[in-house]
Amino acid sequence: MPRASDGFGYRLPLPGSALVAAWRQGYGLAELRRDLLAGLTIGIVAVPLSMALAIATGVPPQHGLYTAIVAGAIIALTGGSRFNVSGPTAAFVVILFPIVANHGIGGLLIATLMAGLILVALGLARLGSLIQFVPYPVVLGFTAGIAVVIALLQLPDFLGLEVELGEGTLGNAATIARAVPGLDPAELGIGLITLATLILWPRLRLAIPAPLAGLAVGTLAALAVTPLGVEVDTIAARFSWSLQGESGSGIPPFAPSLMLPWQLPGPDGMPLVVDFALIRELLGPALAIAMLGAIESLLCAVVADGLTRTRHDPNAELLGQGLGNLIAPFFGGITATAALARTATNIRSGAFSPVAAVVHALVVLLAVVVLAGVLALVPMAALAALLFIIAWNMSEARHFVHTLKSAPGSDVAILVICFALTVVFDMVLAVAVGMALAAALFIRRMAEVTQTRRLDEEDRDVPGELPHGVALYAIDGPLFFGAAEKAISSLRVVDPEIRVVLLDMRDVPSLDATAIVSLQALAEELRSRRIGLIFVDMAARQVSKLGRAGLRREAGCLAVVRDLPRGRRLAERWLAAADGAC
């Protein structure tokens, strides 16, 4: 697909490439009908999920709904995946919850805006393909860890506990454990009824989505016990709003309107003061949001490609995700990214293009305007039960256990470390440590692959008998900082009668600065011992690198030849010289 050019040969990603691709494939009434039905299904699923995830983040439920409306539509229209459906997701809870605790809803929206700028920059820099360099154990480790943290954060609402949770997982677990004797049987009963419905409902294979059915059953259970004098914590009981001169409880029955993120309350309930100190404090969380958003959205696009045999544009997808997170905070939306569960449901519902995701956003908008009063009746315990199911699905427990049983020990170690760091500390540290460990293990494995061996006349690669005083060595594998010294050190130990060393470089695909320094040191050491060095079949770009580093041809001491026969003849001429090589 063509891309816009900046005039210097660089091709910019095309916003909305997925929409363009669907249109070029042919879009008519049949395709529109498929998108309308799929969008209706996703919208019904997205309403309870958006509310639950917003509450889990620590903000009122309408902000999750606004995210699905605004960011969901913008990302669909400007992104690079035909089937991704974006909105609030469970993966962000562990990052966003501390931001809300420390900086309020205003700080969260500013951090989201900053993350949007970062994602736009990543898309414009065409870094979408970097997702392939994130190892699977790292992704599985931190997603499973996030699932554990989400489930822990929902226990107070599920059990009806009145506790204040902090940032530390271990501290939160201890706080909840101490408060368990004071659990509310009614809240626990509603939570269990909802949880059972969510687990059993899919087996009935009915058209009504399980999240909607589960919350409906939980809400009916709460309404049934209310006349008996039992107080149940609901969205209406916990949240209130004041907007456009009106106020009420639950969810405001208005479409999202334009607002300035920094005018929303900070942790003290007052509007934030935007200064350099605040931006500096939010930069780390914004980078974490952008990193996780990029990973999750691109992984979701890859899965969608596998299910539909299509191809997404990763750079356009990053650009769309960035634009969605850049604009949504000005309408009260929190962080958004592609959601795998909603995307899979979108595909199973027969979606054809990003229009389905736009329809999903319109369905959520309609629910806010028309059904705000009904949504306010949903019990908090029922939402907690829904988040338990989300956390379980997110944990990929079967894959986690299978990886523990079948993966190499090093990958198992990375998986366990990432999981533990995510649970005990945070996802950013887990990913950083996991990537560092994975990189170190990769370097070690590559160093083990690179070998140096001495060849003799019996090797089929040797063209005839080698002259007396000539040794032939071959290096197999890349020469980089993890392997160069090990591979080259064996060349320093040569027989006293050897006067010329032929070094076969045809199986060396790359050299880095460390390898060049090691080769320089080798050449100097051999020269000091009056031993000539001939590089054989070295790539032109590698010869150029050595030349720029100051390692150049020198008669009788250093040369580069095209193949082994030429190397043997040159070695014979050096040996025939009056004083021998060097």
C-alpha positions in Angstrom: 0.0 0.0 0.0 1.5 3.4 -0.9 2.7 5.7 1.8 3.0 9.5 1.9 6.6 10.7 1.4 8.3 13.7 3.1 10.3 14.4 -0.1 13.5 12.8 1.2 12.7 9.1 0.4 11.2 8.5 3.9 7.7 7.1 3.7 5.3 8.3 6.4 2.7 5.8 7.8 -0.8 6.4 6.3 -3.4 7.2 9.0 -6.5 5.0 8.4 -4.7 2.5 6.2 -7.0 -0.3 7.5 -10.1 1.6 6.5 -8.6 2.4 3.1 -7.7 -1.3 2.6 -11.2 -2.4 3.5 -12.7 0.1 1.1 -10.4 -1.0 -1.8 -11.4 -4.6 -1.2 -15.0 -3.6 -2.0 -17.5 -2.2 0.5 -21.2 -2.4 -0.1 -24.5 -3.0 1.8 -23.6 -6.6 2.7 -20.3 -5.5 4.3 -22.1 -2.6 6.1 -24.7 -5.0 7.5 -21.9 -7.3 8.8 -20.2 -4.3 10.5 -23.5 -3.0 12.0 -24.2 -6.4 13.6 -20.7 -6.9 14.9 -20.6 -3.3 16.2 -23.9 -3.8 18.1 -22.5 -7.0 19.7 -19.2 -5.4 20.7 -20.9 -2.3 22.0 -23.2 -4.4 24.3 -20.1 -6.1 25.7 -18.1 -2.9 26.0 -20.6 -1.1 28.2 -20.1 -3.2 31.4 -16.4 -3.8 30.7 -15.7 -0.1 30.3 -17.4 0.8 33.5 -15.7 -2.0 35.4 -12.2 -1.2 34.2 -12.6 2.5 34.9 -13.7 1.8 38.5 -10.7 -0.7 38.9 -8.5 2.2 37.8 -9.9 4.4 40.5 -12.0 6.8 38.4 -15.8 7.1 38.0 -17.3 4.7 35.5 -18.3 7.3 32.9 -14.6 7.9 32.1 -14.3 4.3 30.9 -17.4 4.8 28.7 -16.1 8.0 27.3 -12.9 6.2 26.4 -14.7 3.5 24.5 -16.7 6.3 22.7 -14.0 8.7 21.7 -10.8 6.7 21.6 -12.6 3.7 20.2 -13.9 5.6 17.2 -10.7 7.7 16.5 -8.4 4.6 16.7 -10.7 2.6 14.4 -10.7 5.4 11.8 -7.0 6.2 11.9 -5.4 2.9 12.9 -3.8 0.1 10.8 -5.8 -2.9 11.9 -9.1 -3.7 10.3 -10.5 -5.6 13.3 -8.9 -4.1 16.5 -11.4 -2.7 18.9 -9.9 -0.2 21.4 -11.0 1.1 24.7 -10.0 0.7 28.4 -8.3 -2.6 29.1 -7.3 -4.6 32.2 -3.6 -4.5 31.4 -3.5 -0.8 32.3 -5.0 -1.0 35.7 -1.7 -1.6 37.5 -0.2 1.4 35.8 -3.1 3.8 36.1 -4.2 3.0 39.6 -1.1 4.6 41.2 -1.3 7.6 38.9 -4.8 8.3 40.1 -3.8 7.8 43.7 -0.9 10.2 43.4 -2.1 12.8 40.8 -5.9 12.4 40.6 -8.0 12.0 37.5 -6.5 15.2 36.1 -3.0 13.7 36.3 -4.2 10.5 34.7 -5.6 12.4 31.7 -2.4 14.4 31.3 -0.3 11.2 31.4 -2.6 9.7 28.8 -2.1 12.7 26.6 1.7 12.5 26.9 1.5 8.8 26.1 -0.5 9.6 23.0 2.3 11.9 21.8 4.9 9.2 22.4 2.8 6.7 20.4 2.4 9.1 17.6 6.2 9.6 17.5 6.8 5.9 17.5 4.4 5.5 14.6 6.0 8.3 12.6 9.5 6.8 13.3 8.2 3.5 11.9 9.0 1.5 15.0 5.9 -0.7 14.8 8.0 -3.8 13.9 9.9 -3.6 17.2 7.1 -5.6 18.9 8.7 -8.8 17.5 11.7 -8.3 19.8 9.7 -8.6 23.0 10.1 -12.3 24.1 7.1 -14.4 24.8 8.1 -15.2 28.4 8.3 -11.5 29.2 4.8 -10.8 27.8 3.3 -13.9 29.5 5.0 -13.1 32.8 3.8 -9.5 33.1 0.3 -10.2 31.8 -0.1 -13.0 34.4 1.2 -10.7 37.1 -1.2 -7.9 36.1 -4.1 -10.4 36.3 -3.1 -11.3 39.9 -2.9 -7.6 40.9 -6.3 -6.9 39.2 -8.0 -9.8 41.1 -6.5 -8.6 44.4 -7.8 -5.1 43.9 -11.3 -6.4 43.4 -11.5 -8.4 46.6 -12.7 -5.5 48.8 -15.7 -4.8 46.5 -16.4 -8.5 46.1 -16.4 -9.2 49.8 -18.0 -5.9 50.8 -14.9 -4.7 52.8 -14.4 -1.0 53.7 -10.6 -0.7 53.3 -8.2 1.9 51.8 -5.8 0.3 49.4 -2.3 1.7 48.7 0.1 1.0 45.8 2.0 -2.0 47.2 0.6 -5.4 46.3 1.9 -7.1 49.5 0.6 -4.3 51.7 -2.8 -4.4 50.0 -2.9 -8.2 50.5 -2.1 -7.8 54.2 -4.8 -5.0 54.6 -7.4 -7.2 52.9 -6.5 -10.2 55.0 -6.9 -8.2 58.2 -10.3 -6.9 57.1 -11.8 -10.3 55.9 -13.6 -11.0 59.3 -15.8 -7.9 58.5 -17.0 -9.1 55.1 -20.6 -8.3 54.1 -22.6 -11.5 53.4 -25.0 -9.7 51.1 -22.2 -8.3 48.9 -20.4 -11.6 48.8 -23.6 -13.4 47.8 -24.3 -11.0 45.0 -20.7 -11.4 43.8 -20.9 -15.2 43.9 -24.2 -15.2 42.0 -22.7 -12.9 39.3 -19.5 -15.0 39.1 -21.5 -18.2 38.7 -23.6 -16.6 36.0 -20.5 -15.4 34.1 -19.0 -18.9 34.3 -22.0 -20.9 33.3 -23.7 -18.6 30.9 -21.5 -19.3 27.8 -22.4 -23.0 28.1 -26.0 -22.0 27.2 -24.8 -20.7 23.8 -27.3 -17.8 23.8 -27.0 -14.6 21.8 -26.8 -12.4 25.0 -23.2 -11.8 25.9 -22.1 -13.3 29.3 -21.0 -9.9 30.8 -24.4 -8.4 30.1 -26.2 -11.4 31.5 -23.9 -11.6 34.6 -24.4 -7.9 35.5 -28.1 -8.2 34.9 -28.5 -11.1 37.3 -26.3 -9.4 39.9 -28.4 -6.2 39.6 -31.6 -8.2 40.0 -30.2 -9.9 43.0 -29.4 -6.5 44.6 -32.8 -5.2 43.8 -34.4 -8.2 45.4 -32.7 -7.8 48.7 -33.0 -4.0 48.9 -36.7 -4.1 50.2 -35.5 -6.4 53.0 -33.4 -3.5 54.4 -30.1 -4.7 53.0 -27.9 -1.9 51.7 -26.0 -2.8 48.6 -23.1 -0.7 47.3 -23.9 0.3 43.7 -22.5 2.7 41.1 -25.2 5.2 42.1 -24.3 4.8 45.8 -20.6 5.3 45.3 -20.3 7.9 42.5 -21.9 11.3 42.0 -21.6 13.9 39.2 -22.0 17.6 38.6 -22.1 18.8 35.0 -23.7 21.5 32.9 -25.4 23.0 36.0 -27.0 19.6 36.9 -25.9 17.0 39.4 -26.8 13.5 40.3 -25.6 10.1 41.3 -24.2 7.3 39.2 -23.4 8.2 35.6 -24.2 11.5 33.9 -26.7 11.0 31.1 -24.8 13.2 28.6 -22.5 12.6 25.7 -18.8 13.3 26.4 -18.1 17.0 26.1 -14.9 19.0 25.6 -12.9 19.6 28.7 -9.3 20.6 29.6 -7.6 17.6 31.3 -5.6 19.8 33.7 -8.7 21.5 35.0 -10.0 18.1 36.4 -9.2 17.4 40.1 -5.9 16.3 41.3 -5.4 14.1 44.4 -6.6 16.9 46.7 -9.8 17.5 44.7 -8.5 20.8 43.3 -7.5 21.5 39.7 -3.9 20.6 38.9 -1.1 23.2 38.4 0.7 22.2 35.3 4.4 22.9 35.6 7.7 21.2 34.8 7.7 19.3 38.0 4.4 17.7 37.2 5.4 16.8 33.7 8.6 15.3 35.0 6.7 13.2 37.5 4.3 12.0 34.8 6.9 11.3 32.2 7.8 7.8 33.6 4.2 6.7 33.8 3.5 8.1 30.3 6.4 6.1 28.9 5.0 3.0 30.6 1.5 3.6 29.2 2.9 4.1 25.7 5.1 1.0 25.9 2.3 -1.2 27.2 -0.2 0.3 24.7 2.2 -0.4 21.8 2.8 -4.0 22.9 -0.9 -4.8 23.6 -2.3 -3.2 20.5 0.3 -4.7 18.1 -0.1 -8.2 19.7 -3.8 -7.9 19.3 -3.4 -6.9 15.7 -1.1 -9.9 15.1 -3.7 -12.3 16.7 -6.4 -10.7 14.5 -4.3 -11.2 11.4 -4.0 -14.9 12.3 -7.7 -15.3 12.7 -8.6 -13.5 9.5 -5.6 -14.0 7.2 -5.2 -10.3 6.8 -2.2 -8.0 7.4 -2.1 -4.9 9.6 0.1 -1.9 9.2 2.0 -1.7 12.6 3.1 1.9 12.1 -0.3 3.2 11.2 -1.7 1.3 14.2 0.7 3.0 16.5 -0.2 6.3 14.9 -3.9 5.6 15.4 -3.4 4.5 19.0 -1.5 7.7 19.6 -4.2 9.9 18.1 -6.9 8.2 20.2 -5.0 8.7 23.4 -4.1 12.2 22.5 -7.7 13.3 21.8 -9.7 11.2 24.3 -8.4 13.1 27.5 -10.0 16.3 26.1 -13.4 14.5 26.4 -12.8 12.8 29.7 -11.4 9.5 28.3 -8.7 7.6 30.0 -6.0 5.4 28.5 -7.1 3.2 25.6 -5.5 0.4 23.6 -6.8 -2.6 21.6 -8.6 -5.2 23.6 -8.0 -8.8 22.6 -11.4 -10.1 24.0 -13.4 -7.4 22.2 -11.3 -7.8 19.0 -11.9 -11.6 19.0 -15.6 -11.1 19.5 -15.6 -8.5 16.7 -14.1 -11.1 14.3 -16.5 -13.9 15.5 -19.4 -11.6 15.0 -18.5 -11.2 11.3 -17.0 -7.7 11.2 -15.5 -6.7 7.8 -13.8 -3.3 8.5 -13.1 -0.7 11.2 -16.6 0.6 10.7 -17.7 -2.1 13.2 -15.5 -0.5 15.9 -17.1 2.9 15.1 -20.5 1.4 15.5 -19.4 -0.1 18.8 -18.5 3.4 20.0 -21.9 4.7 18.9 -23.7 1.9 20.8 -21.8 2.8 24.0 -22.7 6.5 23.4 -26.4 5.5 23.1 -26.2 3.5 26.3 -24.7 6.5 28.2 -27.4 8.9 27.0 -30.4 6.6 27.3 -29.5 4.0 29.9 -27.4 6.0 32.5 -30.1 5.5 35.2 -30.2 1.7 34.7 -26.4 1.4 34.6 -26.2 3.2 37.9 -28.0 0.3 39.6 -25.2 -2.2 38.9 -23.7 -3.5 42.2 -20.0 -3.0 42.8 -19.7 -6.7 43.8 -21.1 -7.7 40.4 -18.5 -5.5 38.7 -15.8 -7.1 40.8 -17.0 -10.5 39.7 -16.7 -9.5 36.1 -13.2 -8.3 36.7 -12.3 -11.6 38.2 -13.3 -13.3 34.9 -11.3 -10.7 33.0 -8.3 -11.3 35.1 -8.6 -15.1 34.8 -8.8 -14.8 31.0 -5.9 -12.4 30.9 -3.6 -14.6 33.0 -3.6 -17.3 30.4 -3.1 -19.8 33.2 -2.9 -22.8 30.9 -0.2 -21.2 28.8 1.6 -20.2 32.0 1.7 -23.7 33.4 2.5 -25.2 30.0 5.5 -22.9 29.6 6.7 -23.7 33.1 6.6 -27.4 32.2 8.0 -27.3 28.7 10.2 -24.2 28.1 14.0 -24.2 28.6 15.2 -23.3 32.1 16.3 -19.8 31.1 12.9 -18.9 29.6 11.2 -20.3 32.7 13.4 -18.1 34.9 12.5 -15.0 32.8 8.8 -15.9 33.1 8.9 -16.4 36.9 11.0 -13.2 37.4 8.7 -11.0 35.3 5.6 -12.4 37.0 7.1 -11.9 40.5 8.3 -8.4 39.8 5.0 -7.4 38.4 3.1 -8.6 41.4 5.5 -7.3 44.0 6.7 -4.1 42.4 5.3 -3.0 39.0 5.1 -3.9 35.3 7.7 -1.3 34.2 10.4 -2.9 36.3 9.3 -6.4 35.3 9.5 -5.6 31.6 12.8 -3.8 31.9 14.4 -6.6 33.9 12.8 -9.3 31.7 14.1 -7.6 28.5 17.6 -7.2 30.0 17.7 -10.9 31.1 16.4 -12.1 27.7 19.0 -10.0 25.9 21.8 -11.3 28.1 20.7 -14.9 27.5 20.4 -14.2 23.8 24.0 -12.8 23.7 25.2 -15.9 25.6 23.5 -18.2 23.2 24.9 -16.4 20.2 28.4 -16.4 21.7 28.1 -20.2 22.0 27.1 -20.4 18.4 30.1 -18.5 17.1 33.2 -20.8 16.9 36.7 -20.8 15.5 38.2 -24.0 14.1 41.4 -24.9 12.5 41.1 -26.6 9.1 43.6 -29.1 7.5 44.0 -30.8 4.2 41.3 -33.4 5.0 38.6 -30.8 5.2 36.7 -30.5 1.9 36.8 -26.7 2.0 40.6 -26.7 1.8 41.8 -26.4 -1.8 44.7 -28.9 -1.9 47.7 -29.2 0.3 48.6 -26.1 2.4 52.2 -25.0 2.3 54.4 -25.7 5.3 54.2 -22.8 7.7 50.6 -21.8 6.8 47.6 -22.4 9.1 44.0 -22.1 8.0 41.3 -21.0 10.5 37.6 -20.5 9.9 35.2 -18.4 12.0 31.6 -19.5 12.0 29.0 -17.1 13.3 28.6 -13.3 14.0 31.4 -11.5 15.7 30.0 -9.1 18.3 30.9 -8.0 21.8 29.6 -11.2 23.4 31.5 -13.6 21.1 34.4 -11.8 19.5 37.1 -12.2 22.2 36.2 -15.9 22.7 36.4 -16.6 19.0 39.6 -14.7 18.3 41.5 -15.7 21.4 42.2 -19.2 20.0 44.0 -17.6 17.0 46.6 -16.1 19.3 47.9 -19.6 20.1 49.6 -20.8 16.9 52.5 -23.3 16.4 56.0 -21.7 16.4 56.7 -22.8 12.8 53.5 -21.0 11.5 54.5 -17.9 9.5 51.1 -17.1 7.8 47.6 -17.4 9.1 44.7 -17.6 6.6 41.4 -16.6 8.3 38.3 -17.7 6.4 35.5 -15.1 7.1 32.8 -16.2 4.7 30.6 -17.5 7.5 30.8 -14.3 9.5 27.6 -12.3 8.8 28.4 -9.2 10.9 31.1 -7.4 12.8 30.6 -4.9 15.6 33.1 -2.4 17.2 34.3 -4.9 19.8 35.1 -7.5 17.0 37.0 -4.8 15.0 39.1 -3.9 18.1 39.8 -7.6 18.7 40.9 -8.1 15.1 43.2 -5.1 15.3 44.8 -6.5 18.5 45.2 -9.9 16.8 46.9 -8.4 13.7 49.2 -6.4 15.8 50.1 -9.4 18.0 50.8 -11.5 14.9 52.9 -8.8 13.3 55.0 -8.6 16.5 55.7 -12.3 16.1 56.4 -11.8 12.3 53.3 -13.8 11.3 51.3 -12.6 8.3 47.5 -12.5 8.4 45.3 -12.9 5.4 41.5 -12.4 5.6 39.7 -14.7 3.1 36.3 -14.1 1.6 35.4 -11.1 3.8 32.4 -9.1 2.9 33.1 -5.7 1.3 31.2 -3.8 4.0 33.4 -5.6 6.7 36.6 -4.7 4.8 35.3 -1.1 4.8 34.8 -1.1 8.5 38.3 -2.4 9.1 39.7 0.3 6.9 37.9 3.0 8.7 39.2 1.6 12.0 42.8 1.9 10.6 43.4 -1.8 9.7 44.7 -1.6 6.2 46.6 -3.9 3.8 50.3 -4.2 4.4 52.6 -6.2 2.1 53.8 -9.3 3.8 51.8 -8.7 6.9 48.1 -8.1 6.2 45.9 -8.7 3.2 42.4 -9.4 2.1 41.7 -11.9 -0.7 38.5 -13.1 -2.5 38.9 -16.9 -2.0 41.1 -19.6 -0.5 43.1 -20.5 -3.7 44.1 -16.8 -3.9 44.9 -16.8 -0.2 47.1 -19.9 -0.6 49.1 -18.4 -3.5 49.6 -15.1 -1.6 50.8 -17.0 1.4 53.3 -18.9 -0.8 54.7 -15.6 -2.2 55.1 -14.2 1.3 56.9 -17.3 2.5 59.2 -17.1 -0.6 60.2 -13.6 0.2 63.8 -13.1 1.5 62.8 -12.6 5.1 59.5 -14.5 5.1 56.2 -12.9 6.1 56.3 -9.6 8.0 
